Amino acid sequence: QVQLVESGGGLVQPGGSLRLSCAASGSIFSIGAMGWYRQAPGKERELVATMTTGDSINYADSVKGRFTISRDGGKNTVYLQMNSLMPEDTAVYSCHGQIRPYWHSVFHDYWGPGTQVTVSS
């Protein structure tokens, strides 16, 4: 079994900051890219930021300069530092990982359950 568990969501005022964390655990043989996606009510899920094991990073244009993605040294945990938050950042933020479990020879996509981020005064 492989699990991704997010933490760090909540309610914040416009201009504030939040830090999301996502830890991968279970029978993991190898982890590739990890990242964050978000889905606002009535909208499609969209990429926020991704980071490969080689530290190649991709950000959505809407968050460039405000959000920073990082991974721990062991590469099993990914973080999203969100600064200068705006009401339009309100969404459920989900962690994604390309993970190869011990019982598979290929990588699969895994998702966390999501954490709510609400930006409101």
Contact map, one row per residue, 1 for C-alpha under 8 A:
1110000000000000000000000110000000000000000000000000000000000000000000000000000000000000000000000000100000000000000000000
1111000000000000000000011111000000000000000000000000000000000000000000000000000000000000000000000000100000000100000000000
1111100000000000000000011100000000000000000000000000000000000000000000000000000000000000000000000000000000000111000000000
0111110000000000000001111000000000000000000000000000000000000000000000000000000000000000000000111000000000000111100000000
0011111000000000000001110000000000000000000000000000000000000000000000000000000000000000000000100000000000000001100000000
0001111100000000000111100000000000000000000000000000000000000000000000000000000000000000000001100000000000000001111000000
0000111110000000000111000000000000000000000000000000000000000000000000000000000000000000000000000000000000000000001000000
0000011111000000011110000000000000000000000000000000000000000000000000000000000000000000000000000000000000000000001000000
0000001111100000011100000000000000000000000000000000000000000000000000000000000000000000000000000000000000000000001110000
0000000111110000010000000000000000000000000000000000000000000000000000000000000000000000000000000000000000000000001111000
0000000011111000000000000000000000000000000000000000000000000000000000000000000000000000000000000000000000000000000011110
0000000001111101110000000000000000000000000000000000000000000000000000000000000000001000000000000000000000000000000011111
0000000000111111000000000000000000000000000000000000000000000000000000000000000000001000000000000000000000000000000000111
0000000000011111000000000000000000000000000000000000000000000000000000000000000000011110000000000000000000000000000000111
0000000000001111100000000000000000000000000000000000000000000000000000000000000000111100000000000000000000000000000000000
0000000000011111110000000000000000000000000000000000000000000000000000000000000000111000000000000000000000000000000000000
0000000000010011111000000000000000000000000000000000000000000000000000000000000011111000000000000000000000000000000000000
0000000111010001111100000000000000000000000000000000000000000000000000000000000011100000000000000000000000000000000000000
0000000110000000111110000000000000000000000000000000000000000000000000000000001111000000000000000000000000000000000000000
0000011110000000011111000000000000000000000000000000000000000000000000000000001111000000000000000000000000000000000000000
0000011100000000001111100000000000000000000000000000000000000000000000000000111100000000000000000000000000000000000000000
0001111000000000000111110000000000000000000000000000000000000000000000000000111000000000000000100000000000000001000000000
0001110000000000000011111000000000000000000000000000000000000000000000000001110000000000000000000000000000000000000000000
0111100000000000000001111100000000000000000000000000000000000000000000000001100000000000000000000000000000000000000000000
0111000000000000000000111111000000000000000000000000000000000000000000000001000000000000000000000000000000000000000000000
1110000000000000000000011111000000000000000000000000000000000000000000000000000000000000000000000000000000000000000000000
1100000000000000000000001111100000000000000000000000000000000000000000000000000000000000000000000000110000000000000000000
0100000000000000000000001111111000000000000000000000000000000000000000000000000000000000000000000011110000000000000000000
0000000000000000000000000011111000000000000000000000000000000000000000000000000000000000000000000011110000000000000000000
0000000000000000000000000001111100000000000000000000000000000000000000000000000000000000000000000011100000000000000000000
0000000000000000000000000001111111000000000000000000100000000000000000000011000000000000000000001111000000100000000000000
0000000000000000000000000000011111000000000000000001100000000000000000000000000000000000000000001110000000100000000000000
0000000000000000000000000000001111100000000000000111100000000000000000000000000000000000000000001100000000000000000000000
0000000000000000000000000000001111110000000000000111000000000000000000000000010000000000000000111100000000000000000000000
0000000000000000000000000000000011111000000000011110000000000000000010000000010000000000000000111000000000000000000000000
0000000000000000000000000000000001111100000000111100000000000000000000000000000100000000000011110000000000000000000000000
0000000000000000000000000000000000111110000011111000000000000000000000000000000000000000000011110000000000000000000000000
0000000000000000000000000000000000011111000011110000000000000000000000000000000000000000001111000000000000000000000000000
0000000000000000000000000000000000001111101111000000000000000000000000000000000000000000001110000000000000000000000000000
0000000000000000000000000000000000000111111110000000000000000000000000000000000000000000011100000000000000000000000000000
0000000000000000000000000000000000000011111000000000000000000000000000000000000000000000001000000000000000000000000000000
0000000000000000000000000000000000000001111100000000000000000000000000000000000000000000000000000000000000000000000000000
0000000000000000000000000000000000000011111110000000000000000000000000000000000000000000000000000000000000000000000000000
0000000000000000000000000000000000000011011111000000000000000000000000000000000000000000000000000000000000000000000000000
0000000000000000000000000000000000001111001111100000000000000000000000000000000000000000000000000000000000000000000000000
0000000000000000000000000000000000001110000111110000000000000000000000000000000000000000000000000000000000000000000000000
0000000000000000000000000000000000011100000011111100000000110000000000000000000000000000000000000000000000000000000000000
0000000000000000000000000000000000111100000001111100000000110010000000000000000000000000000000000000000000000000000000000
0000000000000000000000000000000000111000000000111110000011110000000010000000000000000000000000000000000000000000000000000
0000000000000000000000000000000011110000000000111111000011100000000010000000000000000000000000000000000000000000000000000
0000000000000000000000000000000011100000000000001111111111000000000011100000000000000000000000000000000000000000000000000
0000000000000000000000000000000111000000000000000111111110000000000000000000000000000000000000000000000000000000000000000
0000000000000000000000000000001110000000000000000011111100000000000000000010000000000000000000000000000000000000000000000
0000000000000000000000000000000000000000000000000011111100000000000000000000000000000000000000000000000000000000000000000
0000000000000000000000000000000000000000000000000011111110000000000000000000000000000000000000000000000000000000000000000
0000000000000000000000000000000000000000000000000011111111000000000000000000000000000000000000000000000000000000000000000
0000000000000000000000000000000000000000000000001111001111100000000010000000000000000000000000000000000000000000000000000
0000000000000000000000000000000000000000000000001110000111110000000000000000000000000000000000000000000000000000000000000
0000000000000000000000000000000000000000000000111100000011111011000000000000000000000000000000000000000000000000000000000
0000000000000000000000000000000000000000000000111000000001111111000000000000000000000000000000000000000000000000000000000
0000000000000000000000000000000000000000000000000000000000111111000000000000000000000000000000000000000000000000000000000
0000000000000000000000000000000000000000000000000000000000011111000000000000000000000000000000000000000000000000000000000
0000000000000000000000000000000000000000000000010000000000111111111000000000000000000000000000000000000000000000000000000
0000000000000000000000000000000000000000000000000000000000111111111000000000000000000000000000000000000000000000000000000
0000000000000000000000000000000000000000000000000000000000000011111100000000000000000000000000000000000000000000000000000
0000000000000000000000000000000000000000000000000000000000000011111100000000000001111000000000000000000000000000000000000
0000000000000000000000000000000000000000000000000000000000000011111110000000000111100000000000000000000000000000000000000
0000000000000000000000000000000000000000000000000000000000000000111111000000000111000000000000000000000000000000000000000
0000000000000000000000000000000000100000000000001110000010000000001111100000011110000000000000000000000000000000000000000
0000000000000000000000000000000000000000000000000010000000000000000111110000011100000000000000000000000000000000000000000
0000000000000000000000000000000000000000000000000010000000000000000011111111111000000000000000000000000000000000000000000
0000000000000000000000000000000000000000000000000000000000000000000001111111110000000000000000000000000000000000000000000
0000000000000000000000000000000000000000000000000000000000000000000000111110000000000000000000000000000000000000000000000
0000000000000000000000000000000000000000000000000000000000000000000000111111100000000000000000000000000000000000000000000
0000000000000000000000000000001000000000000000000000100000000000000000111111110000000000000000000000000000000000000000000
0000000000000000000000111000001000000000000000000000000000000000000000110111110000000000000000000000000000000000000000000
0000000000000000000011110000000000000000000000000000000000000000000000110111111000000000000000000000000000000000000000000
0000000000000000000011100000000001100000000000000000000000000000000011110011111100000000000000000000000000000000000000000
0000000000000000001111000000000000000000000000000000000000000000000011100000111110000000000000000000000000000000000000000
0000000000000000001110000000000000010000000000000000000000000000001111000000011111000000000000000000000000000000000000000
0000000000000000111100000000000000000000000000000000000000000000001110000000001111100000000000000000000000000000000000000
0000000000000000111100000000000000000000000000000000000000000000011100000000000111111000000000000000000000000000000000000
0000000000000011110000000000000000000000000000000000000000000000011000000000000011111000000000000000000000000000000000000
0000000000000111100000000000000000000000000000000000000000000000010000000000000001111100000000000000000000000000000000000
0000000000011111100000000000000000000000000000000000000000000000010000000000000001111110100000000000000000000000000000100
0000000000000110000000000000000000000000000000000000000000000000000000000000000000011111110000000000000000000000000000110
0000000000000100000000000000000000000000000000000000000000000000000000000000000000001111110000000000000000000000000001110
0000000000000000000000000000000000000000000000000000000000000000000000000000000000000111110000000000000000000000000000100
0000000000000000000000000000000000000000000000000000000000000000000000000000000000001111111000000000000000000000000011100
0000000000000000000000000000000000000001000000000000000000000000000000000000000000000111111100000000000000000000000111100
0000000000000000000000000000000000000111100000000000000000000000000000000000000000000000111110000000000000000000000111000
0000000000000000000000000000000000000111000000000000000000000000000000000000000000000000011111000000000000000000011110000
0000000000000000000000000000000000011110000000000000000000000000000000000000000000000000001111100000000000000000011110000
0000010000000000000000000000000000011100000000000000000000000000000000000000000000000000000111110000000000000011111000000
0001110000000000000001000000000001111000000000000000000000000000000000000000000000000000000011111000000000000011110000000
0001000000000000000000000000000001111000000000000000000000000000000000000000000000000000000001111100000000001111000000000
0001000000000000000000000000001111100000000000000000000000000000000000000000000000000000000000111110000000001110000000000
0000000000000000000000000000001111000000000000000000000000000000000000000000000000000000000000011111000000111100000000000
0000000000000000000000000001111100000000000000000000000000000000000000000000000000000000000000001111100000111100000000000
0000000000000000000000000001111000000000000000000000000000000000000000000000000000000000000000000111110111110000000000000
1100000000000000000000000011110000000000000000000000000000000000000000000000000000000000000000000011111110100000000000000
0000000000000000000000000011100000000000000000000000000000000000000000000000000000000000000000000001111110000000000000000
0000000000000000000000000000000000000000000000000000000000000000000000000000000000000000000000000000111110000000000000000
0000000000000000000000000000000000000000000000000000000000000000000000000000000000000000000000000001111111100000000000000
0000000000000000000000000000000000000000000000000000000000000000000000000000000000000000000000000001111111100000000000000
0000000000000000000000000000000000000000000000000000000000000000000000000000000000000000000000000001000111110000000000000
0000000000000000000000000000001100000000000000000000000000000000000000000000000000000000000000000111100111111000000000000
0000000000000000000000000000000000000000000000000000000000000000000000000000000000000000000000000111000001111100000000000
0000000000000000000000000000000000000000000000000000000000000000000000000000000000000000000000011110000000111110000000000
0111000000000000000000000000000000000000000000000000000000000000000000000000000000000000000000011110000000011111000000000
0011000000000000000000000000000000000000000000000000000000000000000000000000000000000000000001111000000000001111100000000
0011110000000000000001000000000000000000000000000000000000000000000000000000000000000000000001110000000000000111110000000
0001110000000000000000000000000000000000000000000000000000000000000000000000000000000000000001100000000000000011111000000
0000010000000000000000000000000000000000000000000000000000000000000000000000000000000000000111100000000000000001111100000
0000011111000000000000000000000000000000000000000000000000000000000000000000000000000000000111000000000000000000111110000
0000000011000000000000000000000000000000000000000000000000000000000000000000000000000000011110000000000000000000011111000
0000000011110000000000000000000000000000000000000000000000000000000000000000000000000000111110000000000000000000001111100
0000000001110000000000000000000000000000000000000000000000000000000000000000000000000010111000000000000000000000000111110
0000000000111100000000000000000000000000000000000000000000000000000000000000000000001111110000000000000000000000000011111
0000000000111100000000000000000000000000000000000000000000000000000000000000000000000110000000000000000000000000000001111
0000000000011100000000000000000000000000000000000000000000000000000000000000000000000000000000000000000000000000000000111
